[in-house]
Protein backbone atom coordinates (compact mmCIF):
# COMPACT_ATOMS: atom_id res chain seq x y z
CA UNK A 1 0.00 0.00 0.00
CA UNK A 2 1.36 3.41 -0.97
CA UNK A 3 1.71 6.06 1.73
CA UNK A 4 1.87 9.86 1.64
CA UNK A 5 3.36 12.33 4.04
CA UNK A 6 2.57 16.04 3.87
CA UNK A 7 5.75 18.06 4.35
CA UNK A 8 4.38 21.55 3.79
CA UNK A 9 1.20 23.03 2.30
CA UNK A 10 2.25 25.21 -0.65
CA UNK A 11 -1.08 26.64 -1.83
CA UNK A 12 -2.03 27.17 -5.47
CA UNK A 13 0.35 25.21 -7.73
CA UNK A 14 0.61 28.00 -10.29
CA UNK A 15 2.10 30.37 -7.67
CA UNK A 16 4.80 28.11 -6.28
CA UNK A 17 8.43 29.18 -6.61
CA UNK A 18 11.59 27.32 -5.58
CA UNK A 19 11.76 29.47 -2.41
CA UNK A 20 8.48 27.90 -1.24
CA UNK A 21 10.03 24.42 -1.27
CA UNK A 22 11.76 23.24 1.96
CA UNK A 23 15.53 23.53 1.42
CA UNK A 24 16.22 19.81 1.76
CA UNK A 25 13.96 19.07 -1.23
CA UNK A 26 15.06 21.83 -3.62
CA UNK A 27 17.62 19.66 -5.39
CA UNK A 28 15.14 16.87 -6.18
CA UNK A 29 14.87 16.43 -9.97
CA UNK A 30 11.10 15.89 -9.80
CA UNK A 31 10.66 19.08 -7.79
CA UNK A 32 12.79 21.05 -10.25
CA UNK A 33 10.81 19.67 -13.20
CA UNK A 34 7.54 20.63 -11.50
CA UNK A 35 8.71 24.20 -10.83
CA UNK A 36 9.98 24.54 -14.40
CA UNK A 37 6.62 23.49 -15.83
CA UNK A 38 4.94 26.46 -14.12
CA UNK A 39 7.62 29.09 -14.74
CA UNK A 40 6.31 29.96 -18.22
CA UNK A 41 2.79 30.35 -16.83
CA UNK A 42 4.05 32.61 -14.04
CA UNK A 43 5.86 34.87 -16.49
CA UNK A 44 2.75 35.21 -18.68
CA UNK A 45 0.71 35.96 -15.57
CA UNK A 46 3.19 38.63 -14.47
CA UNK A 47 3.02 40.33 -17.89
CA UNK A 48 -0.79 40.20 -17.86
CA UNK A 49 -0.98 41.74 -14.38
CA UNK A 50 1.41 44.55 -15.38
CA UNK A 51 -0.72 45.29 -18.45
CA UNK A 52 -3.94 45.42 -16.43
CA UNK A 53 -2.30 47.63 -13.80
CA UNK A 54 -1.30 50.10 -16.50
CA UNK A 55 -4.84 50.19 -17.87
CA UNK A 56 -6.26 50.63 -14.37
CA UNK A 57 -3.83 53.48 -13.63
CA UNK A 58 -4.99 55.38 -16.72
CA UNK A 59 -8.68 54.82 -15.92
CA UNK A 60 -8.21 56.04 -12.34
CA UNK A 61 -6.32 59.16 -13.42
CA UNK A 62 -9.09 59.87 -15.94
CA UNK A 63 -11.76 59.18 -13.26
CA UNK A 64 -13.37 56.72 -15.68
CA UNK A 65 -15.62 54.75 -13.33
CA UNK A 66 -17.44 53.04 -16.23
CA UNK A 67 -14.17 51.81 -17.68
CA UNK A 68 -13.04 50.56 -14.26
CA UNK A 69 -16.27 48.62 -13.74
CA UNK A 70 -15.81 47.02 -17.16
CA UNK A 71 -12.21 46.16 -16.28
CA UNK A 72 -13.36 44.60 -13.01
CA UNK A 73 -15.93 42.48 -14.86
CA UNK A 74 -13.22 41.14 -17.16
CA UNK A 75 -10.79 40.56 -14.32
CA UNK A 76 -13.38 38.76 -12.18
CA UNK A 77 -13.09 35.85 -14.61
CA UNK A 78 -9.35 35.64 -13.92
CA UNK A 79 -8.94 36.71 -10.29
CA UNK A 80 -10.79 36.30 -7.04
CA UNK A 81 -11.85 39.44 -5.17
CA UNK A 82 -8.87 39.38 -2.79
CA UNK A 83 -6.49 38.94 -5.75
CA UNK A 84 -8.16 41.81 -7.63
CA UNK A 85 -7.51 44.13 -4.71
CA UNK A 86 -4.07 42.73 -3.81
CA UNK A 87 -2.52 42.42 -7.27
CA UNK A 88 -4.26 45.25 -9.11
CA UNK A 89 -6.05 48.02 -7.23
CA UNK A 90 -3.75 48.18 -4.18
CA UNK A 91 -0.42 48.47 -6.09
CA UNK A 92 -1.92 50.97 -8.55
CA UNK A 93 -3.13 53.17 -5.69
CA UNK A 94 0.34 52.94 -4.11
CA UNK A 95 1.77 54.08 -7.43
CA UNK A 96 -0.59 57.06 -7.54
CA UNK A 97 0.39 57.97 -3.97
CA UNK A 98 4.08 57.74 -4.80
CA UNK A 99 3.66 59.97 -7.84
CA UNK A 100 1.89 62.54 -5.69
CA UNK A 101 4.73 62.43 -3.12
CA UNK A 102 7.23 62.91 -5.97
CA UNK A 103 5.14 65.87 -7.20
CA UNK A 104 4.47 64.08 -10.48
CA UNK A 105 0.74 64.27 -9.75
CA UNK A 106 -1.10 67.23 -8.25
CA UNK A 107 -3.14 66.79 -5.09
CA UNK A 108 -6.46 67.28 -6.91
CA UNK A 109 -5.71 64.41 -9.30
CA UNK A 110 -4.64 62.18 -6.39
CA UNK A 111 -7.87 62.94 -4.51
CA UNK A 112 -10.01 62.45 -7.60
CA UNK A 113 -8.33 59.10 -8.35
CA UNK A 114 -8.88 57.93 -4.77
CA UNK A 115 -12.55 58.94 -4.89
CA UNK A 116 -12.91 57.08 -8.19
CA UNK A 117 -11.40 53.95 -6.61
CA UNK A 118 -13.88 54.31 -3.73
CA UNK A 119 -16.67 54.59 -6.31
CA UNK A 120 -15.48 51.37 -7.97
CA UNK A 121 -15.49 49.53 -4.65
CA UNK A 122 -18.99 50.82 -3.95
CA UNK A 123 -20.21 49.29 -7.23
CA UNK A 124 -18.43 46.03 -6.40
CA UNK A 125 -20.01 45.99 -2.92
CA UNK A 126 -23.49 46.52 -4.35
CA UNK A 127 -22.97 43.52 -6.63
CA UNK A 128 -21.64 41.42 -3.77
CA UNK A 129 -24.63 42.26 -1.57
CA UNK A 130 -27.05 41.37 -4.38
CA UNK A 131 -25.26 38.07 -5.05
CA UNK A 132 -25.09 37.17 -1.36
CA UNK A 133 -28.82 37.80 -0.96
CA UNK A 134 -29.67 35.71 -4.02
CA UNK A 135 -27.59 32.80 -2.75
CA UNK A 136 -28.81 33.14 0.82
CA UNK A 137 -25.26 33.39 2.16
CA UNK A 138 -25.14 34.49 5.78
CA UNK A 139 -22.46 33.83 8.38
CA UNK A 140 -24.44 35.51 11.20
CA UNK A 141 -21.26 37.43 12.06
CA UNK A 142 -20.89 41.19 12.52
CA UNK A 143 -17.79 43.30 11.90
CA UNK A 144 -16.97 46.95 12.56
CA UNK A 145 -14.31 48.69 10.46
CA UNK A 146 -12.87 52.02 11.53
CA UNK A 147 -9.82 54.26 11.66
CA UNK A 148 -8.37 56.12 14.67
CA UNK A 149 -9.12 59.78 15.26
CA UNK A 150 -7.17 61.85 12.72
CA UNK A 151 -6.77 59.11 10.09
CA UNK A 152 -8.23 60.29 6.78
CA UNK A 153 -7.31 57.28 4.61
CA UNK A 154 -10.16 54.79 4.29
CA UNK A 155 -9.61 52.98 1.00
CA UNK A 156 -8.25 49.83 2.67
CA UNK A 157 -11.31 49.82 4.95
CA UNK A 158 -13.55 49.72 1.90
CA UNK A 159 -11.63 46.78 0.45
CA UNK A 160 -11.90 44.87 3.74
CA UNK A 161 -15.63 45.66 3.75
CA UNK A 162 -15.93 44.02 0.30
CA UNK A 163 -14.19 40.86 1.42
CA UNK A 164 -16.27 40.55 4.58
CA UNK A 165 -19.52 41.18 2.67
CA UNK A 166 -18.58 38.36 0.30
CA UNK A 167 -18.48 36.05 3.34
CA UNK A 168 -21.96 37.11 4.42
CA UNK A 169 -20.85 39.40 7.25
CA UNK A 170 -23.00 42.27 8.47
CA UNK A 171 -20.49 45.10 8.13
CA UNK A 172 -20.47 48.53 9.77
CA UNK A 173 -17.80 50.58 8.01
CA UNK A 174 -17.50 53.80 10.01
CA UNK A 175 -14.20 55.03 8.57
CA UNK A 176 -12.64 57.57 8.23
CA UNK A 177 -11.64 59.77 11.19
CA UNK A 178 -14.13 59.66 14.06
CA UNK A 179 -13.29 60.71 17.64
CA UNK A 180 -12.67 57.76 19.95
CA UNK A 181 -15.63 58.59 22.19
CA UNK A 182 -18.02 58.44 19.22
CA UNK A 183 -16.70 55.02 18.19
CA UNK A 184 -17.16 53.69 21.73
CA UNK A 185 -20.69 55.13 21.80
CA UNK A 186 -21.44 53.48 18.46
CA UNK A 187 -20.25 50.10 19.75
CA UNK A 188 -22.40 50.35 22.87
CA UNK A 189 -25.55 48.89 21.28
CA UNK A 190 -23.75 46.46 18.97
CA UNK A 191 -22.47 42.99 19.68
CA UNK A 192 -19.78 42.76 16.96
CA UNK A 193 -17.71 39.62 16.53
CA UNK A 194 -14.60 41.50 15.42
CA UNK A 195 -13.34 45.03 14.87
CA UNK A 196 -10.82 46.16 12.26
CA UNK A 197 -8.72 49.31 12.65
CA UNK A 198 -6.75 50.65 9.68
CA UNK A 199 -3.79 53.01 10.16
CA UNK A 200 -2.04 54.53 7.15
CA UNK A 201 -0.01 57.34 8.73
CA UNK A 202 2.47 56.69 11.55
CA UNK A 203 1.29 59.74 13.52
CA UNK A 204 -2.06 58.02 14.01
CA UNK A 205 -0.59 55.04 15.88
CA UNK A 206 -0.96 56.76 19.28
CA UNK A 207 -4.67 57.55 18.74
CA UNK A 208 -5.09 53.91 17.63
CA UNK A 209 -3.51 52.71 20.89
CA UNK A 210 -5.98 54.82 22.87
CA UNK A 211 -8.90 53.50 20.81
CA UNK A 212 -7.82 49.88 21.32
CA UNK A 213 -7.49 50.46 25.08
CA UNK A 214 -11.03 51.88 25.24
CA UNK A 215 -12.44 48.99 23.18
CA UNK A 216 -10.85 46.42 25.48
CA UNK A 217 -12.10 48.37 28.47
CA UNK A 218 -15.63 48.33 27.06
CA UNK A 219 -15.59 44.60 26.16
CA UNK A 220 -13.33 43.30 28.93
CA UNK A 221 -10.76 42.12 26.36
CA UNK A 222 -13.29 39.71 24.82
CA UNK A 223 -13.67 41.43 21.44
CA UNK A 224 -11.03 40.49 18.82
CA UNK A 225 -9.32 43.61 17.47
CA UNK A 226 -7.35 43.42 14.22
CA UNK A 227 -5.04 46.29 13.25
CA UNK A 228 -3.58 46.72 9.78
CA UNK A 229 -2.30 49.38 7.43
CA UNK A 230 0.96 50.68 6.01
CA UNK A 231 1.79 52.54 9.26
CA UNK A 232 2.48 49.16 10.90
CA UNK A 233 5.30 48.44 8.47
CA UNK A 234 7.40 51.09 10.23
CA UNK A 235 6.84 49.84 13.78
CA UNK A 236 9.67 48.46 15.88
CA UNK A 237 9.24 45.63 18.39
CA UNK A 238 8.81 47.96 21.36
CA UNK A 239 6.01 49.86 19.62
CA UNK A 240 4.36 46.59 18.58
CA UNK A 241 4.34 45.33 22.15
CA UNK A 242 2.24 48.34 23.21
CA UNK A 243 -0.58 47.56 20.78
CA UNK A 244 -2.87 45.02 22.41
CA UNK A 245 -4.37 43.60 19.20
CA UNK A 246 -3.74 41.20 16.32
CA UNK A 247 -1.22 43.08 14.17
CA UNK A 248 -1.41 42.35 10.45
CA UNK A 249 2.02 43.70 9.56
CA UNK A 250 2.89 43.44 5.84
CA UNK A 251 -0.24 41.30 5.53
CA UNK A 252 -2.09 40.49 2.34
CA UNK A 253 -5.87 40.49 2.12
CA UNK A 254 -5.69 36.69 2.00
CA UNK A 255 -3.78 36.73 5.31
CA UNK A 256 -6.48 38.90 6.88
CA UNK A 257 -9.33 36.73 5.63
CA UNK A 258 -7.55 33.58 6.76
CA UNK A 259 -7.36 35.08 10.25
CA UNK A 260 -11.10 35.80 10.11
CA UNK A 261 -11.84 32.30 8.85
CA UNK A 262 -9.75 30.68 11.57
CA UNK A 263 -10.93 32.74 14.52
CA UNK A 264 -14.37 34.14 13.72
CA UNK A 265 -16.41 32.34 11.07
CA UNK A 266 -18.44 29.54 12.62
Residue pairs with C-beta under 8 A, 6 or more apart in sequence:
7 22
7 25
8 20
8 21
8 22
10 16
10 20
10 21
11 20
13 38
14 38
14 41
14 42
14 45
15 42
16 34
16 35
16 38
17 35
17 42
18 26
18 32
18 35
21 31
21 35
25 31
26 32
48 78
49 87
49 88
52 71
52 75
52 88
53 88
53 91
53 92
53 95
55 71
56 68
56 71
56 88
56 89
56 92
57 92
57 95
57 96
59 67
59 68
59 71
59 116
60 68
60 92
60 93
60 96
60 113
60 116
60 117
61 96
61 105
61 109
61 113
63 112
63 113
63 115
63 116
64 116
65 116
65 119
65 120
65 123
68 116
68 117
68 120
69 120
69 123
72 84
72 120
72 123
72 124
75 84
75 88
76 84
79 87
79 88
81 124
81 128
81 162
81 163
81 166
82 163
82 252
82 253
82 254
82 257
85 159
85 162
85 163
85 253
86 252
86 253
86 254
89 117
89 120
89 159
90 159
90 253
93 113
93 114
93 117
93 155
96 105
96 110
96 113
96 114
97 110
99 105
99 110
100 106
100 107
100 109
100 110
105 113
114 155
117 155
118 154
118 155
118 158
121 155
121 158
121 159
121 161
121 162
122 158
124 162
125 158
125 161
125 162
125 165
128 162
128 165
128 166
129 165
132 138
132 165
132 166
132 168
137 167
137 168
138 168
139 167
139 168
139 169
139 265
139 266
140 168
140 266
141 167
141 168
141 169
141 170
141 193
141 194
141 264
141 265
141 266
142 169
142 170
142 171
142 172
142 190
142 191
142 192
142 193
143 164
143 169
143 170
143 171
143 172
143 192
143 193
143 194
143 195
143 196
144 171
144 172
144 174
144 186
144 187
144 190
144 192
144 194
144 195
144 196
145 157
145 160
145 161
145 164
145 171
145 172
145 173
145 174
145 175
145 195
145 196
145 198
146 157
146 173
146 174
146 175
146 178
146 183
146 195
146 196
146 197
146 198
146 211
147 153
147 154
147 157
147 175
147 176
147 177
147 178
147 197
147 198
147 199
147 200
147 204
148 177
148 180
148 197
148 199
148 204
148 205
148 207
148 208
148 210
148 211
149 177
149 178
149 179
149 180
149 204
149 207
149 211
150 177
150 201
150 203
150 204
150 207
151 175
151 176
151 177
151 198
151 199
151 200
151 201
151 204
151 207
151 208
152 176
152 177
153 176
153 198
153 200
153 201
153 229
154 173
154 175
154 176
154 198
156 198
156 200
156 228
156 229
157 173
157 175
157 176
157 196
157 198
158 173
158 175
159 253
160 196
160 198
160 228
160 253
160 256
161 171
161 173
163 253
163 256
163 257
164 171
164 260
165 171
167 257
167 260
167 265
172 186
172 190
172 192
174 183
174 186
175 198
178 186
180 207
180 210
180 211
180 214
183 211
183 214
183 215
184 214
184 215
184 218
187 195
187 215
187 218
187 219
188 218
192 223
193 224
193 264
194 223
194 224
194 225
194 226
194 260
194 263
194 264
195 215
195 223
195 224
195 225
195 226
196 226
196 227
196 228
197 208
197 211
197 212
197 225
197 226
197 227
197 228
197 229
197 245
198 227
198 228
198 229
199 205
199 208
199 227
199 228
199 229
199 230
199 231
199 232
200 229
200 230
200 231
201 231
202 231
202 234
204 231
205 231
205 235
205 239
205 243
208 227
208 243
209 242
209 243
212 225
212 227
212 243
212 244
212 245
213 244
215 223
215 225
216 223
216 225
216 244
221 244
224 246
224 263
224 264
225 244
225 245
225 246
226 245
226 246
226 248
226 256
226 259
227 243
227 245
227 246
227 247
227 248
228 247
228 248
228 249
228 251
228 256
232 247
232 248
232 249
232 250
233 249
233 250
235 243
235 247
235 249
240 247
240 249
246 259
248 255
248 256
248 259
